Amino acid sequence: MEFLNIVQEGGIGDLIITAPLIQHYFNFPEYRINLYTQFPSIAKIFLPFVNTFPPIHNVRRDKNDFDFMVSITDMVYFSKKSLYNISENIRQMYESFEQKKEEWKAILERHPFSANEMAHKALSIEQKRWTLPFYFVGKEYKKYEFYDEIKDVEYPQKYITIHDGFDASCYYKFMRSTKSWSIESWEKFIQLFKQKYPDINVVQLGGVKHNKIKGVDVNFAGQLDFKTSLRFLKSSLLHIDGDSGLVHARHLLNKKSLVIFGSTNVNYFGYPENTNLAPKFCGDCWWKNSDWMQNCKEGYNSPKCIDSILPLDVLNAIEL
């Protein structure tokens, strides 16, 4: 059996957006997929048929042995030494990429620093973040289908889930990003929400390096494996978040989120089924500077874009 080597780059949200493309268009019986990703265990939930490996040292070590490799983020990029023994289906996707490559060349060569420019070019041809990889390989977008049923959780009360919008990974040295609502805003929102909906619990989800939000009924952040988090996402009345991986996961579950946008592009990343709150000031500054996720491009001490969305704005946008 031949191996097809795929490098998935980016965060958990990028991995989740990648899953439908691999599921529908790269899953061939004649190939065994080696998937290199920051999140091997999460990848296995969505793509149980792949071999998963951590990315950095494995790719550097193995790439010289690859005749053909696919990198997937918001784009799909093919690198090759040879097309020997590549199936006709993959060859067609490669040829679609080659046809588009010249038009996108300047963006592709500077990626990820050109990601903001890429988003605007994508929007000009009516592509979104989750459809653009399909566009590059000449395929129609298809929604992901779970291999195993994500079961509802048994929880004693009705509840919503929240996530502070950013889980600092091992290489992030800061605990709030320009995609994240402030903890002060979250805590004020919780007060307002509990006054209006006293019988609905608030459950916090997230990773180990989350920011704790006072006033929630239960904080499960850092305590649940990702599949259990999916169960809580599925069973909640509403998920409220910044532009994060859990929003993409909730979308795969055909459930609605309320998303608070700041530095990232609401038109590019915002699913039409969701309630997407755009900043009242500035915004869409992601990848305009290399340190965009940590530091405000305009020099404010905190990201004024997402801070412009007030707790009352979020409360008033809720439909339960």
C-alpha positions as CSV (number, residue, x, y, z in Angstrom):
1,M,0.0,0.0,0.0
2,E,1.3,3.5,-0.9
3,F,1.4,6.3,1.6
4,L,0.0,9.8,1.1
5,N,1.7,12.4,3.2
6,I,-0.3,15.4,4.4
7,V,0.9,18.2,6.6
8,Q,-1.9,20.1,8.4
9,E,-0.7,23.4,9.7
10,G,-2.3,25.9,12.1
11,G,-4.4,25.5,15.2
12,I,-7.3,23.2,16.2
13,G,-9.7,25.2,14.1
14,D,-7.5,24.7,11.0
15,L,-7.4,21.0,11.7
16,I,-11.2,20.8,12.0
17,I,-11.7,22.7,8.8
18,T,-9.2,20.4,7.1
19,A,-11.1,17.2,8.1
20,P,-14.0,17.4,5.6
21,L,-11.5,17.8,2.7
22,I,-9.4,14.8,3.7
23,Q,-12.6,12.7,4.5
24,H,-14.3,13.3,1.2
25,Y,-11.4,13.7,-1.3
26,F,-8.2,12.2,0.0
27,N,-9.5,9.0,1.6
28,F,-8.7,6.4,-1.1
29,P,-8.5,2.6,-0.4
30,E,-5.1,2.4,-2.2
31,Y,-3.5,4.9,0.1
32,R,-2.6,5.0,3.7
33,I,-2.5,8.6,5.0
34,N,0.3,9.9,7.2
35,L,-1.0,13.1,8.7
36,Y,1.4,15.5,10.4
37,T,-0.3,17.8,12.8
38,Q,0.1,19.6,16.1
39,F,-2.9,17.7,17.4
40,P,-2.6,14.0,16.6
41,S,-5.1,12.8,19.2
42,I,-7.7,15.3,18.1
43,A,-7.1,14.4,14.4
44,K,-7.8,10.8,15.3
45,I,-11.3,11.8,16.5
46,F,-12.2,13.3,13.2
47,L,-10.1,11.1,10.9
48,P,-9.8,7.7,12.5
49,F,-8.4,6.1,9.3
50,V,-5.1,8.2,9.2
51,N,-1.7,7.6,10.8
52,T,-1.0,10.8,12.9
53,F,2.4,12.2,13.8
54,P,3.5,15.4,15.4
55,P,4.7,17.8,12.8
56,I,8.0,19.6,13.2
57,H,10.8,17.0,13.5
58,N,8.9,14.3,11.7
59,V,8.4,16.4,8.6
60,R,11.9,17.7,8.6
61,R,13.2,14.2,8.9
62,D,10.8,12.5,6.5
63,K,10.1,15.0,3.7
64,N,13.2,14.1,1.7
65,D,11.8,10.6,1.4
66,F,8.5,11.9,0.0
67,D,7.9,11.9,-3.7
68,F,4.7,13.8,-3.2
69,M,3.4,15.8,-0.2
70,V,0.3,17.9,0.5
71,S,0.2,20.9,2.9
72,I,-3.3,22.1,4.0
73,T,-4.2,25.2,5.9
74,D,-6.4,27.9,4.4
75,M,-4.8,26.9,1.1
76,V,-3.8,23.5,-0.3
77,Y,-0.2,23.3,-1.5
78,F,1.3,20.4,-3.4
79,S,5.1,19.8,-3.4
80,K,6.6,17.0,-5.5
81,K,9.7,15.4,-6.6
82,S,7.8,12.9,-8.7
83,L,4.2,12.1,-9.7
84,Y,5.1,8.5,-10.0
85,N,2.3,6.1,-8.9
86,I,-0.1,9.0,-8.0
87,S,-3.8,8.0,-8.5
88,E,-5.8,9.8,-11.2
89,N,-8.0,11.4,-8.5
90,I,-5.1,13.0,-6.7
91,R,-3.5,14.0,-10.1
92,Q,-6.7,15.9,-11.0
93,M,-6.5,17.8,-7.7
94,Y,-2.8,18.5,-8.3
95,E,-3.6,19.9,-11.8
96,S,-6.3,22.1,-10.4
97,F,-3.8,23.5,-7.9
98,E,-1.3,24.0,-10.7
99,Q,-3.8,26.0,-12.8
100,K,-4.6,28.3,-9.9
101,K,-1.0,28.6,-8.6
102,E,0.1,31.3,-10.9
103,E,-2.8,33.6,-10.1
104,W,-2.2,33.1,-6.4
105,K,1.6,32.9,-6.6
106,A,2.5,36.1,-4.7
107,I,0.1,35.2,-1.9
108,L,1.3,31.5,-1.7
109,E,5.0,32.5,-1.6
110,R,4.5,34.8,1.4
111,H,2.0,32.6,3.3
112,P,1.1,32.8,6.2
113,F,2.1,36.5,6.3
114,S,-0.2,37.0,3.3
115,A,-3.2,35.3,5.0
116,N,-5.2,38.6,5.3
117,E,-4.7,39.4,1.6
118,M,-5.6,35.8,0.8
119,A,-8.9,36.2,2.7
120,H,-9.9,39.3,0.8
121,K,-9.0,37.6,-2.5
122,A,-11.1,34.6,-1.5
123,L,-14.1,36.8,-0.6
124,S,-13.9,38.5,-4.0
125,I,-14.6,35.1,-5.6
126,E,-17.2,34.2,-3.0
127,Q,-15.0,31.7,-1.1
128,K,-14.9,31.4,2.7
129,R,-12.3,30.0,5.0
130,W,-13.9,26.6,5.1
131,T,-14.5,26.4,1.3
132,L,-11.2,27.8,0.0
133,P,-9.2,24.5,0.4
134,F,-11.8,22.8,-1.7
135,Y,-11.6,25.6,-4.3
136,F,-7.8,25.1,-4.7
137,V,-8.2,21.4,-5.6
138,G,-11.2,21.9,-7.8
139,K,-13.7,20.2,-5.6
140,E,-17.2,21.0,-4.3
141,Y,-17.4,21.7,-0.6
142,K,-18.9,18.9,1.4
143,K,-19.8,19.0,5.1
144,Y,-18.0,16.6,7.5
145,E,-19.8,13.4,8.6
146,F,-18.9,11.9,12.0
147,Y,-17.7,8.3,12.0
148,D,-18.9,7.8,15.5
149,E,-22.0,9.4,17.0
150,I,-21.3,12.2,19.4
151,K,-23.8,11.5,22.1
152,D,-25.5,14.0,24.3
153,V,-24.3,14.4,27.8
154,E,-26.6,13.9,30.8
155,Y,-26.6,17.3,32.6
156,P,-29.1,18.2,35.4
157,Q,-30.0,21.6,33.9
158,K,-30.2,23.5,30.7
159,Y,-26.9,25.2,29.9
160,I,-24.9,27.2,27.5
161,T,-21.2,26.7,26.9
162,I,-18.6,29.5,26.8
163,H,-14.9,29.6,25.9
164,D,-12.6,32.5,26.4
165,G,-11.5,32.3,22.7
166,F,-7.9,31.4,23.1
167,D,-6.0,28.5,24.6
168,A,-2.3,29.3,24.7
169,S,-0.4,26.4,23.1
170,C,3.2,25.5,24.1
171,Y,4.7,28.1,21.9
172,Y,2.5,31.0,22.9
173,K,3.9,33.0,25.8
174,F,0.9,35.2,26.3
175,M,-2.5,34.4,27.8
176,R,-4.7,36.8,25.8
177,S,-4.7,37.2,22.1
178,T,-6.3,39.9,19.9
179,K,-9.0,37.3,19.1
180,S,-10.0,37.1,22.8
181,W,-12.6,39.0,24.7
182,S,-11.3,40.4,28.0
183,I,-11.9,38.4,31.2
184,E,-13.5,41.5,32.6
185,S,-16.0,41.5,29.7
186,W,-16.7,37.8,30.2
187,E,-17.3,38.2,33.9
188,K,-19.7,41.2,33.4
189,F,-21.5,39.2,30.7
190,I,-22.0,36.3,33.1
191,Q,-23.5,38.6,35.7
192,L,-26.0,40.0,33.1
193,F,-26.8,36.5,31.7
194,K,-27.5,35.0,35.1
195,Q,-29.8,37.9,35.9
196,K,-31.8,37.4,32.7
197,Y,-31.6,33.6,32.6
198,P,-31.3,32.4,36.3
199,D,-32.3,28.8,35.4
200,I,-29.7,28.3,32.7
201,N,-26.3,27.2,33.7
202,V,-23.0,28.4,32.2
203,V,-20.4,25.8,31.5
204,Q,-16.8,26.9,30.6
205,L,-14.9,24.7,28.1
206,G,-11.3,25.0,26.9
207,G,-7.8,23.7,27.2
208,V,-5.3,23.4,30.0
209,K,-4.0,27.0,29.5
210,H,-7.4,28.6,29.6
211,N,-8.3,31.8,31.5
212,K,-10.7,31.2,34.4
213,I,-13.9,33.1,34.2
214,K,-15.6,33.9,37.5
215,G,-19.3,33.3,37.9
216,V,-19.6,30.3,35.7
217,D,-21.6,27.4,37.2
218,V,-19.0,24.8,36.1
219,N,-15.5,25.2,34.7
220,F,-14.6,22.1,32.7
221,A,-11.7,23.8,30.9
222,G,-8.6,21.7,31.0
223,Q,-10.5,18.7,32.5
224,L,-12.1,17.1,29.6
225,D,-10.7,15.2,26.6
226,F,-11.7,16.8,23.3
227,K,-14.4,14.2,22.5
228,T,-16.1,14.8,25.8
229,S,-16.0,18.5,25.0
230,L,-17.7,17.8,21.8
231,R,-20.5,16.1,23.7
232,F,-21.0,19.2,25.9
233,L,-20.9,21.4,22.8
234,K,-23.6,19.3,21.1
235,S,-25.9,19.3,24.1
236,S,-25.7,23.0,25.0
237,L,-28.4,25.5,24.1
238,L,-25.8,27.9,22.7
239,H,-22.1,28.2,22.5
240,I,-20.5,31.7,23.0
241,D,-16.9,32.2,22.0
242,G,-14.3,34.2,20.1
243,D,-13.1,33.0,16.7
244,S,-11.8,29.6,17.9
245,G,-11.6,25.9,17.1
246,L,-14.6,25.1,19.3
247,V,-16.8,27.3,17.0
248,H,-15.7,25.2,14.0
249,A,-16.3,22.0,16.0
250,R,-19.8,23.2,17.0
251,H,-20.5,23.9,13.3
252,L,-19.7,20.3,12.4
253,L,-22.3,19.3,14.9
254,N,-24.9,21.5,13.1
255,K,-25.3,23.7,16.2
256,K,-25.3,27.5,16.4
257,S,-22.7,29.7,18.1
258,L,-22.5,33.3,19.0
259,V,-19.1,34.5,18.0
260,I,-17.4,37.7,19.2
261,F,-14.9,38.8,16.5
262,G,-11.9,41.1,16.9
263,S,-8.7,40.9,14.8
264,T,-9.9,38.2,12.4
265,N,-12.2,38.8,9.4
266,V,-15.9,38.2,10.3
267,N,-16.9,37.8,6.6
268,Y,-14.2,35.2,5.9
269,F,-14.5,33.2,9.2
270,G,-18.1,33.7,10.2
271,Y,-20.5,30.9,9.4
272,P,-23.9,32.3,8.2
273,E,-25.7,30.0,10.6
274,N,-24.1,31.7,13.6
275,T,-24.7,35.0,15.2
276,N,-21.4,36.9,14.3
277,L,-20.7,40.1,16.2
278,A,-18.3,42.3,14.3
279,P,-16.2,44.9,16.1
280,K,-17.4,48.4,16.2
281,F,-13.9,49.7,15.8
282,C,-11.1,48.7,13.6
283,G,-10.7,44.8,13.3
284,D,-9.5,42.6,10.4
285,C,-5.9,43.2,11.3
286,W,-4.8,39.5,11.5
287,W,-1.5,38.8,9.8
288,K,-1.0,42.5,9.0
289,N,1.9,42.2,11.5
290,S,3.8,39.0,12.3
291,D,2.9,39.5,16.0
292,W,-0.8,40.3,15.3
293,M,-2.1,37.7,17.7
294,Q,-0.3,39.2,20.7
295,N,0.0,42.9,19.9
296,C,-2.6,45.4,18.6
297,K,-1.5,46.7,15.2
298,E,-2.6,50.2,16.1
299,G,-0.6,50.3,19.3
300,Y,-3.4,50.0,21.9
301,N,-2.5,48.3,25.2
302,S,-5.4,45.8,24.6
303,P,-7.2,45.0,21.3
304,K,-9.7,47.8,21.0
305,C,-11.5,46.0,18.2
306,I,-12.9,43.1,20.2
307,D,-13.1,45.3,23.4
308,S,-15.6,47.5,21.4
309,I,-18.1,44.7,21.7
310,L,-19.8,45.1,25.1
311,P,-21.3,42.5,27.5
312,L,-24.7,44.0,26.9
313,D,-24.2,43.6,23.1
314,V,-23.6,39.9,23.6
315,L,-26.6,39.5,25.9
316,N,-28.9,41.3,23.5
317,A,-27.8,39.1,20.6
318,I,-28.8,35.9,22.4
319,E,-31.8,34.0,21.2
320,L,-32.8,31.1,23.4
